[in-house]
Amino acid sequence: MDKSGGIGNAAFLKIVEKRALSKKKEETLVPYLPKDCVSNILSSIPIESPQTFSVEAKYLQSTSVPVLSRPILDPTSMFCIQFVEFKDGKSNIKGYNISCLGKIRATCNGLILLDNKLKKGALVVLNPVTRKQISLPVGTIYPTHDESYGFAFSSHTGKYKVIHLFRDKLGFVSCEILNLETRCWREFNGPSFGLFGWFGYEPVSAIGALHWVPKIDHNDFIVSIEVDEEKFHTIVLPKSSRIYDGLVEINGYLGFVTHEAEVNHIDIWILKGITGEVWIKHHSITAGCILDMVPLMSLRINEEMIFKRDENGSFYSYDFKLQLMRKVEMENGCFPLYNSHLPHVNSLVAWSSGQK
């Protein structure tokens, strides 16, 4: 201390230098992490670790609805978003700790398209891993059994599109398309009259298009729409599709899985392009009683196809390399017997090129 009772200049400089050095050391303890590294860390965090949140509650918080005017959310009418993980010949039911009121309409690259039950005809797009969500405007309102939603990524524009088909009382099917970045519905010419008998089968995304099986039984063709060109096509199947047959995406191509009742085996056909291509028989499965096995999805990593048995709801996996069909062991819980299944992958994808 100097004579005046204050700190001398030399001592003061030493204190400043000491604090600066200490701060510099603290900064070196937090190294720079590349974006890819951060993504890997986030994707490795257990999904069960975040706290539960409601899609509808999040929607209300993001809108300017007065507190007193907000609807009361009935917890008993909500359900939790779950998924079935297939790994090493076993299946495991897992959840995101996310509750919602609306039905899941479609999935694409880790994004989920949900009904917005707080606003009739509106939709919500959600990434259940990042918990980012965006509300979509109301489109044309139709009963659920007379409409179908497709959700796809355009490789040409790098944008996500929602495609909505709806059928009037005369049987005419109309179409409207929404780009997730502009969030605006626009009308588009629908498929030819008389092609669709019902909308019970969810569309499958493959080879740059969305594909619908248009009837309950005895389908000789499928109805497809190119995502980039926004053009409808009618594609003839290699054989008539029956009630347990179906479409799946296989390594980016469109797969048609059909049962041969006379010889008790399953044939898998592949289509590699929307125009100018022909169906090629890819594989045949012969393994006991398999006539009631409904194809659900193809796993790219393990080269397996997942089936669900109609009789009891059990999952089965067919290994293409080993040419072996085996029952998938359920590690915990059980899945509803009569329930639609949509392919999904956990990801950190965003719907806008402006988002990180």
VMD Tcl script that draws the C-alpha trace (Angstrom):
set ca {
  {0.00 0.00 0.00}
  {1.22 3.60 -0.66}
  {1.21 6.35 1.87}
  {-2.26 7.51 0.99}
  {-3.65 4.11 1.95}
  {-4.35 3.06 -1.68}
  {-2.77 0.36 -3.81}
  {0.42 1.30 -5.59}
  {0.65 1.27 -9.37}
  {3.06 -1.68 -9.43}
  {0.87 -3.77 -7.12}
  {-2.25 -2.85 -9.11}
  {-0.63 -3.94 -12.39}
  {0.33 -7.26 -10.84}
  {-3.28 -7.88 -9.77}
  {-4.57 -7.05 -13.27}
  {-2.02 -9.37 -14.90}
  {-2.88 -12.16 -12.43}
  {-6.60 -11.88 -13.18}
  {-5.99 -11.78 -16.96}
  {-3.81 -14.89 -16.73}
  {-6.45 -16.66 -14.65}
  {-9.17 -15.76 -17.16}
  {-7.03 -16.99 -20.03}
  {-6.57 -20.34 -18.28}
  {-10.33 -20.63 -17.77}
  {-10.93 -20.00 -21.46}
  {-8.49 -22.73 -22.45}
  {-10.52 -25.22 -20.40}
  {-13.42 -24.86 -22.91}
  {-12.03 -26.00 -26.28}
  {-13.75 -25.26 -29.61}
  {-15.99 -28.10 -30.80}
  {-16.76 -28.47 -34.51}
  {-20.45 -28.60 -35.50}
  {-20.20 -32.28 -36.47}
  {-18.83 -33.05 -33.00}
  {-21.69 -31.19 -31.33}
  {-24.23 -33.06 -33.48}
  {-22.72 -36.40 -32.51}
  {-22.87 -35.49 -28.83}
  {-26.50 -34.37 -29.03}
  {-27.56 -37.46 -30.96}
  {-25.90 -39.67 -28.32}
  {-27.83 -38.16 -25.40}
  {-30.54 -40.59 -24.20}
  {-33.94 -39.46 -25.44}
  {-35.43 -40.18 -22.02}
  {-33.18 -37.57 -20.34}
  {-35.06 -34.37 -21.34}
  {-38.17 -33.37 -19.43}
  {-41.61 -34.17 -20.86}
  {-43.32 -31.43 -22.82}
  {-46.60 -31.06 -24.67}
  {-46.76 -30.21 -28.37}
  {-49.98 -28.24 -27.84}
  {-48.59 -26.34 -24.86}
  {-45.55 -25.37 -26.91}
  {-47.82 -24.23 -29.73}
  {-49.83 -22.01 -27.37}
  {-46.64 -20.46 -26.00}
  {-45.47 -19.58 -29.50}
  {-48.76 -17.90 -30.44}
  {-50.36 -14.71 -29.21}
  {-53.40 -16.40 -27.66}
  {-54.37 -14.66 -24.39}
  {-53.91 -16.81 -21.30}
  {-57.61 -16.65 -20.36}
  {-58.65 -17.64 -23.89}
  {-56.42 -20.69 -24.11}
  {-58.23 -24.05 -24.16}
  {-57.85 -26.44 -21.25}
  {-55.77 -29.45 -22.31}
  {-57.22 -32.72 -21.07}
  {-54.32 -34.99 -20.02}
  {-56.49 -38.10 -20.43}
  {-56.92 -37.47 -24.16}
  {-53.18 -37.09 -24.80}
  {-50.83 -39.83 -25.89}
  {-47.06 -40.14 -25.85}
  {-45.09 -40.32 -29.08}
  {-43.27 -43.65 -29.13}
  {-41.17 -45.63 -31.56}
  {-40.01 -49.22 -31.92}
  {-36.25 -49.69 -32.14}
  {-35.05 -52.77 -34.02}
  {-31.54 -53.85 -33.10}
  {-29.65 -57.16 -32.97}
  {-32.76 -59.23 -33.59}
  {-34.69 -57.53 -30.79}
  {-37.26 -54.74 -30.58}
  {-37.62 -52.16 -27.87}
  {-40.39 -49.62 -27.36}
  {-38.98 -46.20 -26.54}
  {-40.45 -42.75 -26.07}
  {-39.47 -39.11 -26.50}
  {-41.22 -37.79 -23.36}
  {-43.45 -35.84 -25.73}
  {-47.22 -35.77 -25.42}
  {-49.71 -34.63 -28.04}
  {-53.38 -34.76 -28.97}
  {-53.09 -35.11 -32.74}
  {-52.61 -38.10 -34.98}
  {-49.29 -38.70 -36.74}
  {-50.02 -38.22 -40.45}
  {-46.61 -38.77 -42.06}
  {-42.85 -38.92 -41.41}
  {-39.77 -37.87 -43.37}
  {-36.05 -37.90 -42.46}
  {-36.76 -37.71 -38.72}
  {-39.53 -35.11 -38.99}
  {-43.12 -35.90 -37.96}
  {-46.30 -34.39 -39.40}
  {-49.00 -34.10 -36.71}
  {-52.60 -32.95 -36.56}
  {-52.98 -29.71 -34.63}
  {-56.02 -30.44 -32.47}
  {-56.16 -26.85 -31.21}
  {-57.07 -25.56 -34.67}
  {-59.24 -27.62 -37.01}
  {-57.46 -28.52 -40.22}
  {-54.08 -27.23 -39.06}
  {-50.87 -29.25 -38.82}
  {-47.62 -29.25 -36.86}
  {-44.18 -30.40 -38.04}
  {-41.98 -31.67 -35.21}
  {-38.48 -33.05 -34.81}
  {-38.90 -35.15 -31.66}
  {-35.15 -35.27 -30.98}
  {-34.43 -31.52 -31.12}
  {-38.03 -30.69 -30.07}
  {-38.19 -27.98 -32.69}
  {-41.67 -27.53 -34.12}
  {-43.50 -25.32 -36.57}
  {-47.22 -24.82 -37.12}
  {-48.70 -25.02 -40.62}
  {-51.75 -23.09 -41.86}
  {-55.14 -24.66 -42.39}
  {-55.61 -26.34 -45.76}
  {-58.70 -27.90 -47.28}
  {-60.69 -29.64 -44.53}
  {-61.98 -33.15 -45.24}
  {-62.90 -36.22 -43.15}
  {-59.88 -38.35 -42.27}
  {-61.10 -41.34 -44.28}
  {-61.36 -39.18 -47.41}
  {-57.87 -37.67 -47.33}
  {-54.20 -38.63 -47.23}
  {-51.01 -36.73 -46.41}
  {-47.59 -37.32 -47.93}
  {-44.37 -35.79 -46.56}
  {-41.25 -35.75 -48.73}
  {-37.90 -34.04 -49.37}
  {-37.15 -32.51 -52.76}
  {-33.57 -33.31 -53.74}
  {-33.77 -30.71 -56.52}
  {-34.72 -27.72 -54.35}
  {-33.55 -29.00 -50.97}
  {-36.99 -28.22 -49.52}
  {-39.56 -30.28 -47.67}
  {-43.06 -30.60 -49.10}
  {-46.39 -31.69 -47.67}
  {-48.78 -33.17 -50.24}
  {-52.47 -33.39 -49.37}
  {-54.92 -35.53 -51.35}
  {-58.68 -35.37 -50.64}
  {-61.69 -36.96 -52.33}
  {-65.15 -35.41 -52.70}
  {-68.49 -37.23 -52.66}
  {-68.42 -37.76 -56.43}
  {-65.06 -39.54 -56.23}
  {-62.87 -36.77 -57.67}
  {-59.47 -36.50 -55.95}
  {-57.96 -33.02 -55.59}
  {-54.47 -32.08 -54.48}
  {-52.74 -29.22 -52.66}
  {-49.04 -28.82 -51.90}
  {-47.23 -26.86 -49.19}
  {-43.54 -25.90 -49.09}
  {-42.35 -25.83 -45.46}
  {-40.29 -22.67 -46.00}
  {-43.10 -20.62 -47.51}
  {-45.85 -22.31 -45.44}
  {-48.50 -21.62 -48.04}
  {-50.90 -24.12 -49.60}
  {-51.34 -24.04 -53.37}
  {-53.77 -25.99 -55.51}
  {-52.53 -28.61 -57.92}
  {-54.25 -30.90 -60.42}
  {-55.02 -34.23 -58.79}
  {-54.75 -37.72 -60.28}
  {-57.19 -39.00 -62.91}
  {-60.74 -39.78 -61.89}
  {-61.47 -43.27 -60.58}
  {-57.93 -44.27 -59.59}
  {-58.43 -44.12 -55.82}
  {-60.83 -46.41 -54.00}
  {-59.68 -45.47 -50.49}
  {-56.89 -43.78 -48.53}
  {-56.18 -46.50 -45.96}
  {-52.57 -47.21 -47.02}
  {-49.94 -44.62 -46.10}
  {-47.84 -43.39 -49.06}
  {-44.24 -44.58 -49.39}
  {-41.41 -42.22 -50.33}
  {-38.82 -43.60 -52.76}
  {-37.09 -42.82 -56.11}
  {-37.99 -39.14 -55.81}
  {-41.72 -39.70 -55.51}
  {-44.58 -40.58 -53.17}
  {-46.48 -43.78 -53.95}
  {-50.01 -44.81 -52.95}
  {-51.70 -48.21 -53.10}
  {-55.15 -46.92 -54.14}
  {-57.48 -49.81 -53.19}
  {-58.02 -52.22 -50.32}
  {-57.48 -55.32 -52.45}
  {-56.79 -56.39 -56.05}
  {-54.54 -53.48 -57.08}
  {-53.04 -53.76 -60.56}
  {-51.28 -50.38 -60.32}
  {-50.08 -47.72 -57.88}
  {-50.52 -43.94 -58.02}
  {-47.34 -41.86 -57.69}
  {-46.40 -38.20 -57.71}
  {-42.92 -36.89 -58.49}
  {-41.81 -34.59 -55.67}
  {-39.67 -32.31 -57.87}
  {-41.80 -32.14 -61.02}
  {-45.11 -32.46 -59.14}
  {-46.51 -34.80 -61.77}
  {-48.80 -37.78 -61.18}
  {-48.08 -41.21 -62.67}
  {-49.90 -44.54 -62.79}
  {-47.41 -47.40 -62.47}
  {-48.47 -50.94 -63.35}
  {-47.43 -53.55 -60.77}
  {-45.65 -56.79 -61.80}
  {-48.65 -58.69 -60.41}
  {-51.94 -57.82 -58.72}
  {-51.51 -56.65 -55.13}
  {-53.55 -58.39 -52.42}
  {-54.43 -57.41 -48.87}
  {-51.15 -58.56 -47.21}
  {-48.91 -57.17 -49.96}
  {-47.36 -53.72 -49.76}
  {-44.81 -51.10 -50.78}
  {-41.57 -50.35 -48.90}
  {-38.48 -48.28 -49.56}
  {-35.41 -50.49 -50.09}
  {-32.03 -48.73 -50.27}
  {-33.59 -45.71 -51.94}
  {-35.57 -47.78 -54.45}
  {-39.25 -48.68 -54.42}
  {-39.94 -52.23 -53.29}
  {-43.13 -54.23 -53.90}
  {-43.62 -57.20 -51.56}
  {-46.15 -59.76 -52.77}
  {-47.30 -63.14 -51.39}
  {-47.53 -66.25 -53.56}
  {-50.20 -68.32 -51.82}
  {-49.90 -71.36 -54.08}
  {-46.26 -72.03 -53.21}
  {-46.14 -70.29 -49.80}
  {-43.43 -67.76 -50.48}
  {-42.92 -63.99 -50.73}
  {-41.49 -62.23 -53.78}
  {-39.79 -58.84 -53.53}
  {-39.69 -56.66 -56.65}
  {-37.61 -53.49 -57.15}
  {-38.32 -50.38 -59.23}
  {-35.32 -48.06 -59.70}
  {-36.96 -45.12 -61.47}
  {-40.29 -43.38 -61.91}
  {-40.18 -43.39 -65.74}
  {-38.66 -45.77 -68.26}
  {-37.86 -48.43 -65.67}
  {-39.28 -51.93 -65.21}
  {-39.87 -54.04 -62.11}
  {-37.04 -56.49 -61.34}
  {-37.49 -59.47 -59.04}
  {-35.01 -58.85 -56.23}
  {-35.57 -61.73 -53.82}
  {-37.83 -64.65 -52.87}
  {-38.56 -65.70 -49.29}
  {-39.61 -69.22 -48.35}
  {-39.94 -69.78 -44.62}
  {-42.84 -71.69 -43.10}
  {-46.22 -70.01 -42.76}
  {-45.64 -66.46 -43.97}
  {-48.81 -65.68 -45.89}
  {-50.20 -63.22 -43.29}
  {-46.98 -61.24 -42.81}
  {-47.39 -57.58 -43.72}
  {-44.21 -55.76 -44.85}
  {-43.44 -52.67 -42.76}
  {-39.99 -51.35 -43.65}
  {-36.48 -52.19 -44.76}
  {-33.46 -51.59 -42.49}
  {-30.55 -50.24 -44.50}
  {-27.74 -50.90 -42.02}
  {-28.46 -54.58 -41.39}
  {-30.01 -55.39 -44.79}
  {-33.14 -56.71 -43.12}
  {-36.85 -56.37 -43.79}
  {-39.35 -56.05 -40.95}
  {-42.74 -57.76 -41.16}
  {-45.72 -57.73 -38.83}
  {-47.86 -60.82 -38.51}
  {-51.53 -60.03 -38.89}
  {-52.63 -62.91 -36.64}
  {-50.99 -61.76 -33.39}
  {-49.12 -58.53 -34.15}
  {-45.66 -60.09 -33.68}
  {-42.69 -58.62 -35.53}
  {-40.50 -60.75 -37.79}
  {-37.20 -59.91 -39.44}
  {-35.82 -61.35 -42.66}
  {-32.04 -61.24 -43.12}
  {-31.22 -60.95 -46.84}
  {-27.62 -62.14 -46.38}
  {-28.44 -65.17 -44.25}
  {-31.77 -65.73 -46.04}
  {-33.33 -66.32 -42.65}
  {-36.73 -65.32 -41.24}
  {-36.92 -65.06 -37.44}
  {-39.28 -63.70 -34.84}
  {-38.17 -60.43 -33.25}
  {-37.98 -60.64 -29.47}
  {-39.84 -57.83 -27.70}
  {-37.66 -56.67 -24.80}
  {-40.23 -54.51 -23.02}
  {-43.87 -53.56 -23.40}
  {-46.11 -54.44 -26.30}
  {-47.34 -52.57 -29.35}
  {-51.05 -52.24 -30.24}
  {-52.15 -55.10 -32.48}
  {-54.11 -52.95 -34.92}
  {-52.07 -49.83 -35.40}
  {-50.45 -48.11 -38.36}
  {-46.67 -48.03 -38.52}
  {-44.57 -45.37 -40.19}
  {-40.82 -45.55 -40.89}
  {-38.78 -43.13 -38.80}
  {-35.15 -42.37 -37.99}
  {-33.86 -40.21 -35.14}
  {-32.01 -37.24 -36.57}
  {-31.13 -33.59 -36.02}
  {-32.50 -32.50 -39.38}
  {-34.25 -29.14 -39.76}
  {-36.94 -28.24 -42.28}
  {-35.41 -24.92 -43.31}
  {-32.09 -24.20 -44.96}
  {-31.84 -21.15 -42.70}
  {-31.87 -23.26 -39.56}
  {-28.74 -24.73 -37.99}
}
mol new
graphics top color blue
foreach p $ca { graphics top sphere $p radius 0.5 }
foreach p [lrange $ca 0 end-1] q [lrange $ca 1 end] { graphics top cylinder $p $q radius 0.2 }
display resetview
